[in-house]
Amino acid sequence: MSHTTTSGIILNIEDFVKQRDFLIHEKDPVIKFDFVYADNWKERTGSKDYGIHLEFNFTKFQEGQSLFDIISLHQLYMLAELCSNLCELCASTLPKPKKTNSLKKNTKTI
């Protein structure tokens, strides 16, 4: 969705019409995204149904339409939160780099 808007957060038809036409003719023009933390992140505590649920119907997109008519600010916040949480989860599973004191390696005694 980030490439389908102008700087005024308005849909630009040239940026989504090919995707819309492909979905209408080859797939389903309704895109659904459901992410429930408890189903995908076993270590998470809290509500079992907390997550994000998005649905976009590409046949209803119109030139000049505000992005916020398609996805609410709250949904954008939830999506940003999910991205942040996934980055933290990924970072926590990667091996930690060994700390080296690069200052000592590059100094010479005169």
C-alpha positions as CSV (number, residue, x, y, z in Angstrom):
1,M,0.0,0.0,0.0
2,S,2.9,2.4,0.5
3,H,3.4,2.8,-3.2
4,T,-0.2,3.5,-4.0
5,T,-0.5,6.9,-2.5
6,T,0.8,10.4,-3.2
7,S,2.5,12.6,-0.6
8,G,-1.0,13.7,0.4
9,I,-1.9,10.1,1.3
10,I,-4.3,9.9,-1.7
11,L,-4.6,6.8,-3.9
12,N,-3.0,7.2,-7.3
13,I,-4.7,4.9,-9.8
14,E,-1.6,4.2,-11.9
15,D,0.0,2.6,-8.8
16,F,-2.7,0.1,-8.1
17,V,-4.8,-0.6,-11.2
18,K,-2.5,-3.4,-12.6
19,Q,-2.6,-5.2,-9.2
20,R,-6.4,-4.7,-9.0
21,D,-7.0,-6.0,-12.5
22,F,-4.7,-9.0,-11.8
23,L,-6.6,-9.9,-8.6
24,I,-10.0,-9.5,-10.3
25,H,-9.2,-11.8,-13.2
26,E,-6.7,-14.2,-11.7
27,K,-7.3,-14.4,-8.0
28,D,-9.6,-12.8,-5.5
29,P,-9.8,-9.0,-5.3
30,V,-10.5,-9.2,-1.5
31,I,-7.2,-9.5,0.4
32,K,-7.5,-10.6,4.0
33,F,-4.7,-10.5,6.5
34,D,-5.2,-12.0,9.9
35,F,-2.4,-12.3,12.5
36,V,-3.2,-13.4,16.0
37,Y,-0.2,-13.2,18.3
38,A,-1.1,-16.3,20.3
39,D,-1.3,-18.5,17.2
40,N,2.1,-17.4,15.9
41,W,4.2,-16.4,18.9
42,K,4.1,-19.0,21.7
43,E,6.1,-17.0,24.2
44,R,3.6,-14.1,24.2
45,T,1.3,-13.7,27.1
46,G,-2.0,-11.9,27.2
47,S,-5.2,-12.1,25.3
48,K,-5.5,-15.2,23.1
49,D,-7.3,-13.2,20.3
50,Y,-5.1,-10.1,20.3
51,G,-3.8,-9.3,16.8
52,I,-4.5,-7.5,13.6
53,H,-7.3,-8.2,11.1
54,L,-7.2,-6.3,7.8
55,E,-9.4,-6.7,4.7
56,F,-8.9,-4.8,1.4
57,N,-11.3,-4.9,-1.5
58,F,-9.4,-3.8,-4.5
59,T,-12.6,-3.3,-6.6
60,K,-13.6,-0.5,-4.2
61,F,-10.4,1.5,-4.5
62,Q,-10.8,4.8,-6.4
63,E,-8.5,7.4,-7.7
64,G,-8.2,10.3,-5.2
65,Q,-9.5,8.2,-2.3
66,S,-7.7,8.8,1.0
67,L,-5.6,5.9,2.3
68,F,-7.4,6.4,5.7
69,D,-10.7,5.5,4.0
70,I,-9.2,2.1,3.3
71,I,-7.2,1.5,6.5
72,S,-7.8,3.3,9.8
73,L,-5.1,5.0,11.8
74,H,-5.7,2.4,14.5
75,Q,-5.1,-0.4,12.0
76,L,-1.9,1.3,10.7
77,Y,-0.7,1.6,14.3
78,M,-1.5,-2.1,14.8
79,L,0.4,-3.0,11.6
80,A,3.4,-0.9,12.7
81,E,3.3,-2.6,16.2
82,L,3.3,-6.0,14.5
83,C,6.3,-5.1,12.4
84,S,8.2,-3.8,15.4
85,N,7.4,-6.9,17.4
86,L,8.5,-9.2,14.6
87,C,11.8,-7.3,14.3
88,E,12.3,-7.7,18.1
89,L,11.5,-11.4,17.9
90,C,13.9,-11.9,15.0
91,A,16.7,-10.0,16.7
92,S,16.2,-12.0,19.9
93,T,16.7,-15.3,18.0
94,L,19.8,-14.3,16.1
95,P,23.2,-15.1,17.6
96,K,24.8,-12.2,19.4
97,P,28.0,-10.8,17.8
98,K,31.1,-11.1,19.8
99,K,32.2,-7.9,21.4
100,T,35.7,-6.8,20.5
101,N,37.7,-3.9,21.6
102,S,38.6,-2.4,18.2
103,L,40.4,0.5,19.9
104,K,43.1,-1.7,21.3
105,K,43.7,-3.5,18.0
106,N,44.3,-0.3,16.1
107,T,46.5,1.6,18.6
108,K,50.3,1.5,18.6
109,T,52.6,2.3,21.4
110,I,55.1,5.0,20.6
